[in-house]
Amino acid sequence: MSAMIQTEQLTKHFGSNHAVNGLSLEVNQGEIYGFLGLNGAGKTTTIRMLLGMIRPDSGSSYVFGQRVDAGSHKLWANIGYMVEMPYSYPELTVRENLEIIRRLRGIADRRAIDSIIDKLQLTAYRDRKAGTLSLGNGQRLGLAKAMLHHPQVLILDEPTNGLDPAGIVEVRELLRELALNHGVTIFISSHILGEVSRLTTRIGIVHQGRLLQETDVKDLQHLLRRRLLVQTRDSASARSRLLQAGYAVQQAGEETLLLRDERAIANPDHVSKLLVYADMPPTLIQVEEEDLEAYFLRMIESEGGGMKG
């Protein structure tokens, strides 16, 4: 399968800041790729280089197998993009903003505007000036501009920023439908980790301009840490009994015990039975799984990083 989006050792420095540092990745047709990182990790800089908006210091980026540079005008006919806060003409209405894009894109069918307004749930705002829109509806307008010409590649920087939960679900389903039913390749940068895990097929974690890890979303379950939480009315005695039974036990606060043994996690009923027979029945026994955000931060910490991107 040939890559629709590809970077090879892409590098960009701003003075002493290594915004992107030797980044290599591939995104195949119909894939929804989540490009995850903290603010300042290099996500937007990467996207700007993918779109030819800024020139890399070294390395290359390719879309449809063609190298991206400032003169790659033909590439943009099949690419839709939204970078950072979507720009609109504030004194023009939603419809007028889209009419400008229709003409710039050379789209002959005027019905394309009504179609995309309907898809992005903007019908009630079609005659409202863009400058009066909420953050979420401004984001919808940005997505409408990116999708008006039915591109085969969508490159979106924080596409659900400002949307309410219902809006996030709507955009998620729309993007999933484009990928599954129309073969559109979608590259999404975001720091909203839980949402990205629900939408994407593969994720790449970037930190300080370097790609730390790529994984298929379906494989995440095998990478997330799990632990068994146990609470009893006598935590010290319960801990002693579990240690005698060969479990590795950690104390978490005054009341909670943590067990990371796979045999305990796989068979919490055995742990419960052990404590019941010792006359220390658990008041809580629960398998807790690390979420994507915790996994992401653990990955960064393992690389010596922190919350500063």
N, C-alpha and C positions, 0 to 999 in steps of 0.2 A: 504494500500500500504506500503510495507516494505521499510525502508530507505536503500539506497545504500551507503550513506556516513552519518556518525553520530559522533558527539562529545558530551561528557557528562562532564560538569564542567572542561573542559580542561584548564590547568594553567601552565604557564612557566615564571619564573623570571630569569633575568640576573642581579645579584646583587640587587640593589634597583629598577631596571627597571622591571615593571610588563608588560612584552611583551604580554602575553595572560592571561586573568584573568576570570576564571570561564565560559568559552565559551561553550555553548550548542546549537547545530543546527542539522537539518536533511535535507538531500537532497534525493529526491525520483527518481526512475528510469525514464529516459527520460527527466529529468528536467535540465534546464540550469540555474544554480544558480550563481548570481553575488555577490561576496564578496567584498564590497566596503569600502575603507578607505584611509585616507591620508597616505603619506609615513611615516613609523614608527608606524602605527596603530596596527600592529600585524598580518598582512595578511600572509607574507612569513613564519613567525614562526609557524603559524597555519598549513600551508601547509607542512612544514617540519615535524611536528608531525604527520600529517595525513599519511605521507609517511614513517614514522619510521626512518627518518633521525636524529631526535633528540628525546630525551626522555622527556615526560612531568614531571613536578614536582608533579602534581596530576591530577586526571581525566583520561579519556580514549577516544580513537578514534576508530571507527569501519568502515570497508569497506566491503561490501557484508555481513554484519552482523558478521564479524569476527574481533576480537580485534587486533589492529595493535601493533606489537612490533618488535624488531630487528630480530626475527627469523621467521617473517611472509613471508617466501620466496614464497609460493604458491600464495599469493595475487597478486604479481607483474605481473603475467602472463596475467592478465586481466585489468591492470591499465597502462595508458599512462600518462606521466607527463612532465612538463617543469617548472623549478623553476629558477626565476631570469634570468640572462643572459644565454642562452643555450650554453653549452660547446660543442666544436667540436675539432677534431684534425686538427690544422691549415694547416699542410703540406699535408694533404690528400684532395682529391677532394670530392665534394658533394656525388658522387656515392660511393666512398670508405668509407666515414663516415657511410653511410647508410648500406653498406655491413657488416661493423663491427657490427652494431646493429642487422642486420638480423641474423648473426651467433650467437650472444649472446642470442637473443630471440628464437633461434631454429626454425626459419621460413624456411620451406623447399622450398617454392615457390620463385624462384629468380625474378619472374615477379613482386613481391610485391614492389620492389625498383622502377621500372619504373612507376608503378601505382601511388605511392605516390609522386614521382617527378612531374608527370603530374598534380596531384590534387593540389599541392602546387605551381604550376606555376614556377618550378625550372628547366625545361627542358633546357633552354638556358645556365644554369650554372652547369649542371651535371658534367662537366669535369674541372670545375674551383676549385682551392684550397680553402678550407673553410676560410682560413685566409685572403683571398682577397675579401670576400663577403661584401656587404654593411650591415649596421645594420639590415635593413628590411629583406634582403635575409638570413642573419644569423638566424633571427627569424623564417623564413619559414623553414629553415633546422631543427631548434629545434622542430618545430611542426611536421615535417615529421618523425623525430625520435620518437616522442611521439605517433604517429598514425600508424606507420608501421605495428604493429602486430594486428590491428583492436581491440583495447581494448574496454571493456564495460564501463569503467570509465575513464574520462579524467580530470586531475587536472592541471590547467594552471595558471601560475603566470604572469600577464601582457602579454597576448599572442599577442596583436597587437602593442606592443612597437616597434617603428622604422618603421612601415609600412606606406606607403603613403595612401592617401584616397582610391584609387582603391584597394590596397592590403587589407585594413581593410574590405572593402565590400566583397571581395573574401573569406576571412577567416570567416567573419560573416556568409555568406551563406553556407559555408562548414560545420561549426559547427552546424548550425541550421538543415541542412539536416541529419547529423549524429544523432541528438537528435530525430527529428520527424520521420525519416524513418527507423532508425536502433536501436532506444531505448537507445542510448548511454547517460549516465549520465555525465554532464559536470559541473565542478566547476571552476569558473574563478575569480581570484582576479584582481582588477584593481582600478585605481584612475581616469580613463577616463570615467566619469559618463554618459555623453550623449551616448557614444558608447554602454556601458553596457545596458542601458535602451532599446536600439534597438534590442539587442540580447537575453537577459535573460528572463526567465519566472518568476523569483522571485529574490529579492535582500535582502541582509542583510548588514546593515551599522555597521561597527566596528570602535571603537575609543578607543585608549589607552587600547587595549586588551579586551574590553567589547563589546558585541553585543548590540547596542542601539535599533535597530528596524529591523524587517523583514516585507516585504510586497510583494504581487503579483504585478508585473509590471502593470497589467491591472487596478489595484486599485490606481495607482499613481495619476491619474488625479483628484481623490477626495481629495488628500492630498496636492497638490500643491496650493499655494495661488494665487489668482487673484486680479487684481485691475483695475480700469478704469482711464486712463490718459486723461485729458482735457486741451486744450490750447485755449485761446481766446486773442483778442487784448487788453482786459482790465481784467487782472487776478483778481485784487482786487474786482471789481464790480461783476464779475462772481462768485467769492467765496462767497460773501455776499448773492447773489441771491440763490445759492445752499443751503447755511445754512438756509435761510428762508424757503426753501422747505423741510427742515428736513434731508438733507444729511449730513453725517460726512465728512468734507473736510480737507485735509492736503495740505499745500503749499510745493511744491518740486521745489526749485529754483524760479526764478523770473516769469517764464511764465507757469509753469505746475502745475495743481491741481491733487491730487490723491483722488479717492473715493474708499473705500473698502466695502461699503454697497452692500449686495447681490442684492438688488433691482436695484441699479445703474448698476452693472455688468451684470445682466440678461437683463436689458432694457436700453441700452445706447441711444436708439432713444428717450426715454422719457427725458433724460438729455439734449440731443441735442435740442429737441423741446422747452424745458423750456428756454434754453438760447437764442434760435432764437426769441421767443416771447418777451424776455426781451431786444431785440435788441443787443445781445452779441453773435452772431453766433460763434460756435467753429471753430477754424482753424485746430484743431486735436482732434479727439475723438477715443480712442483705448483701447480695453481690452488687458491687458498684463498679461501673466501667468508666474509664477515662473518656471524656468527650474530645472532639477534634481540637478544640481550643487548647485544652490542657496538653494534648499530644504535640501540637504545634509549638507551644512555649517550651516544652521539654526538649524538642528538637533543637530549638534555638539555644537553650541553655547548654546543651551538650556540645555546641560549637563555640562556647565561650561568649555567647551573645546575651543580650538582655532586652529590656523593654524599649531601649532607644534604638531606632532604626537607622 
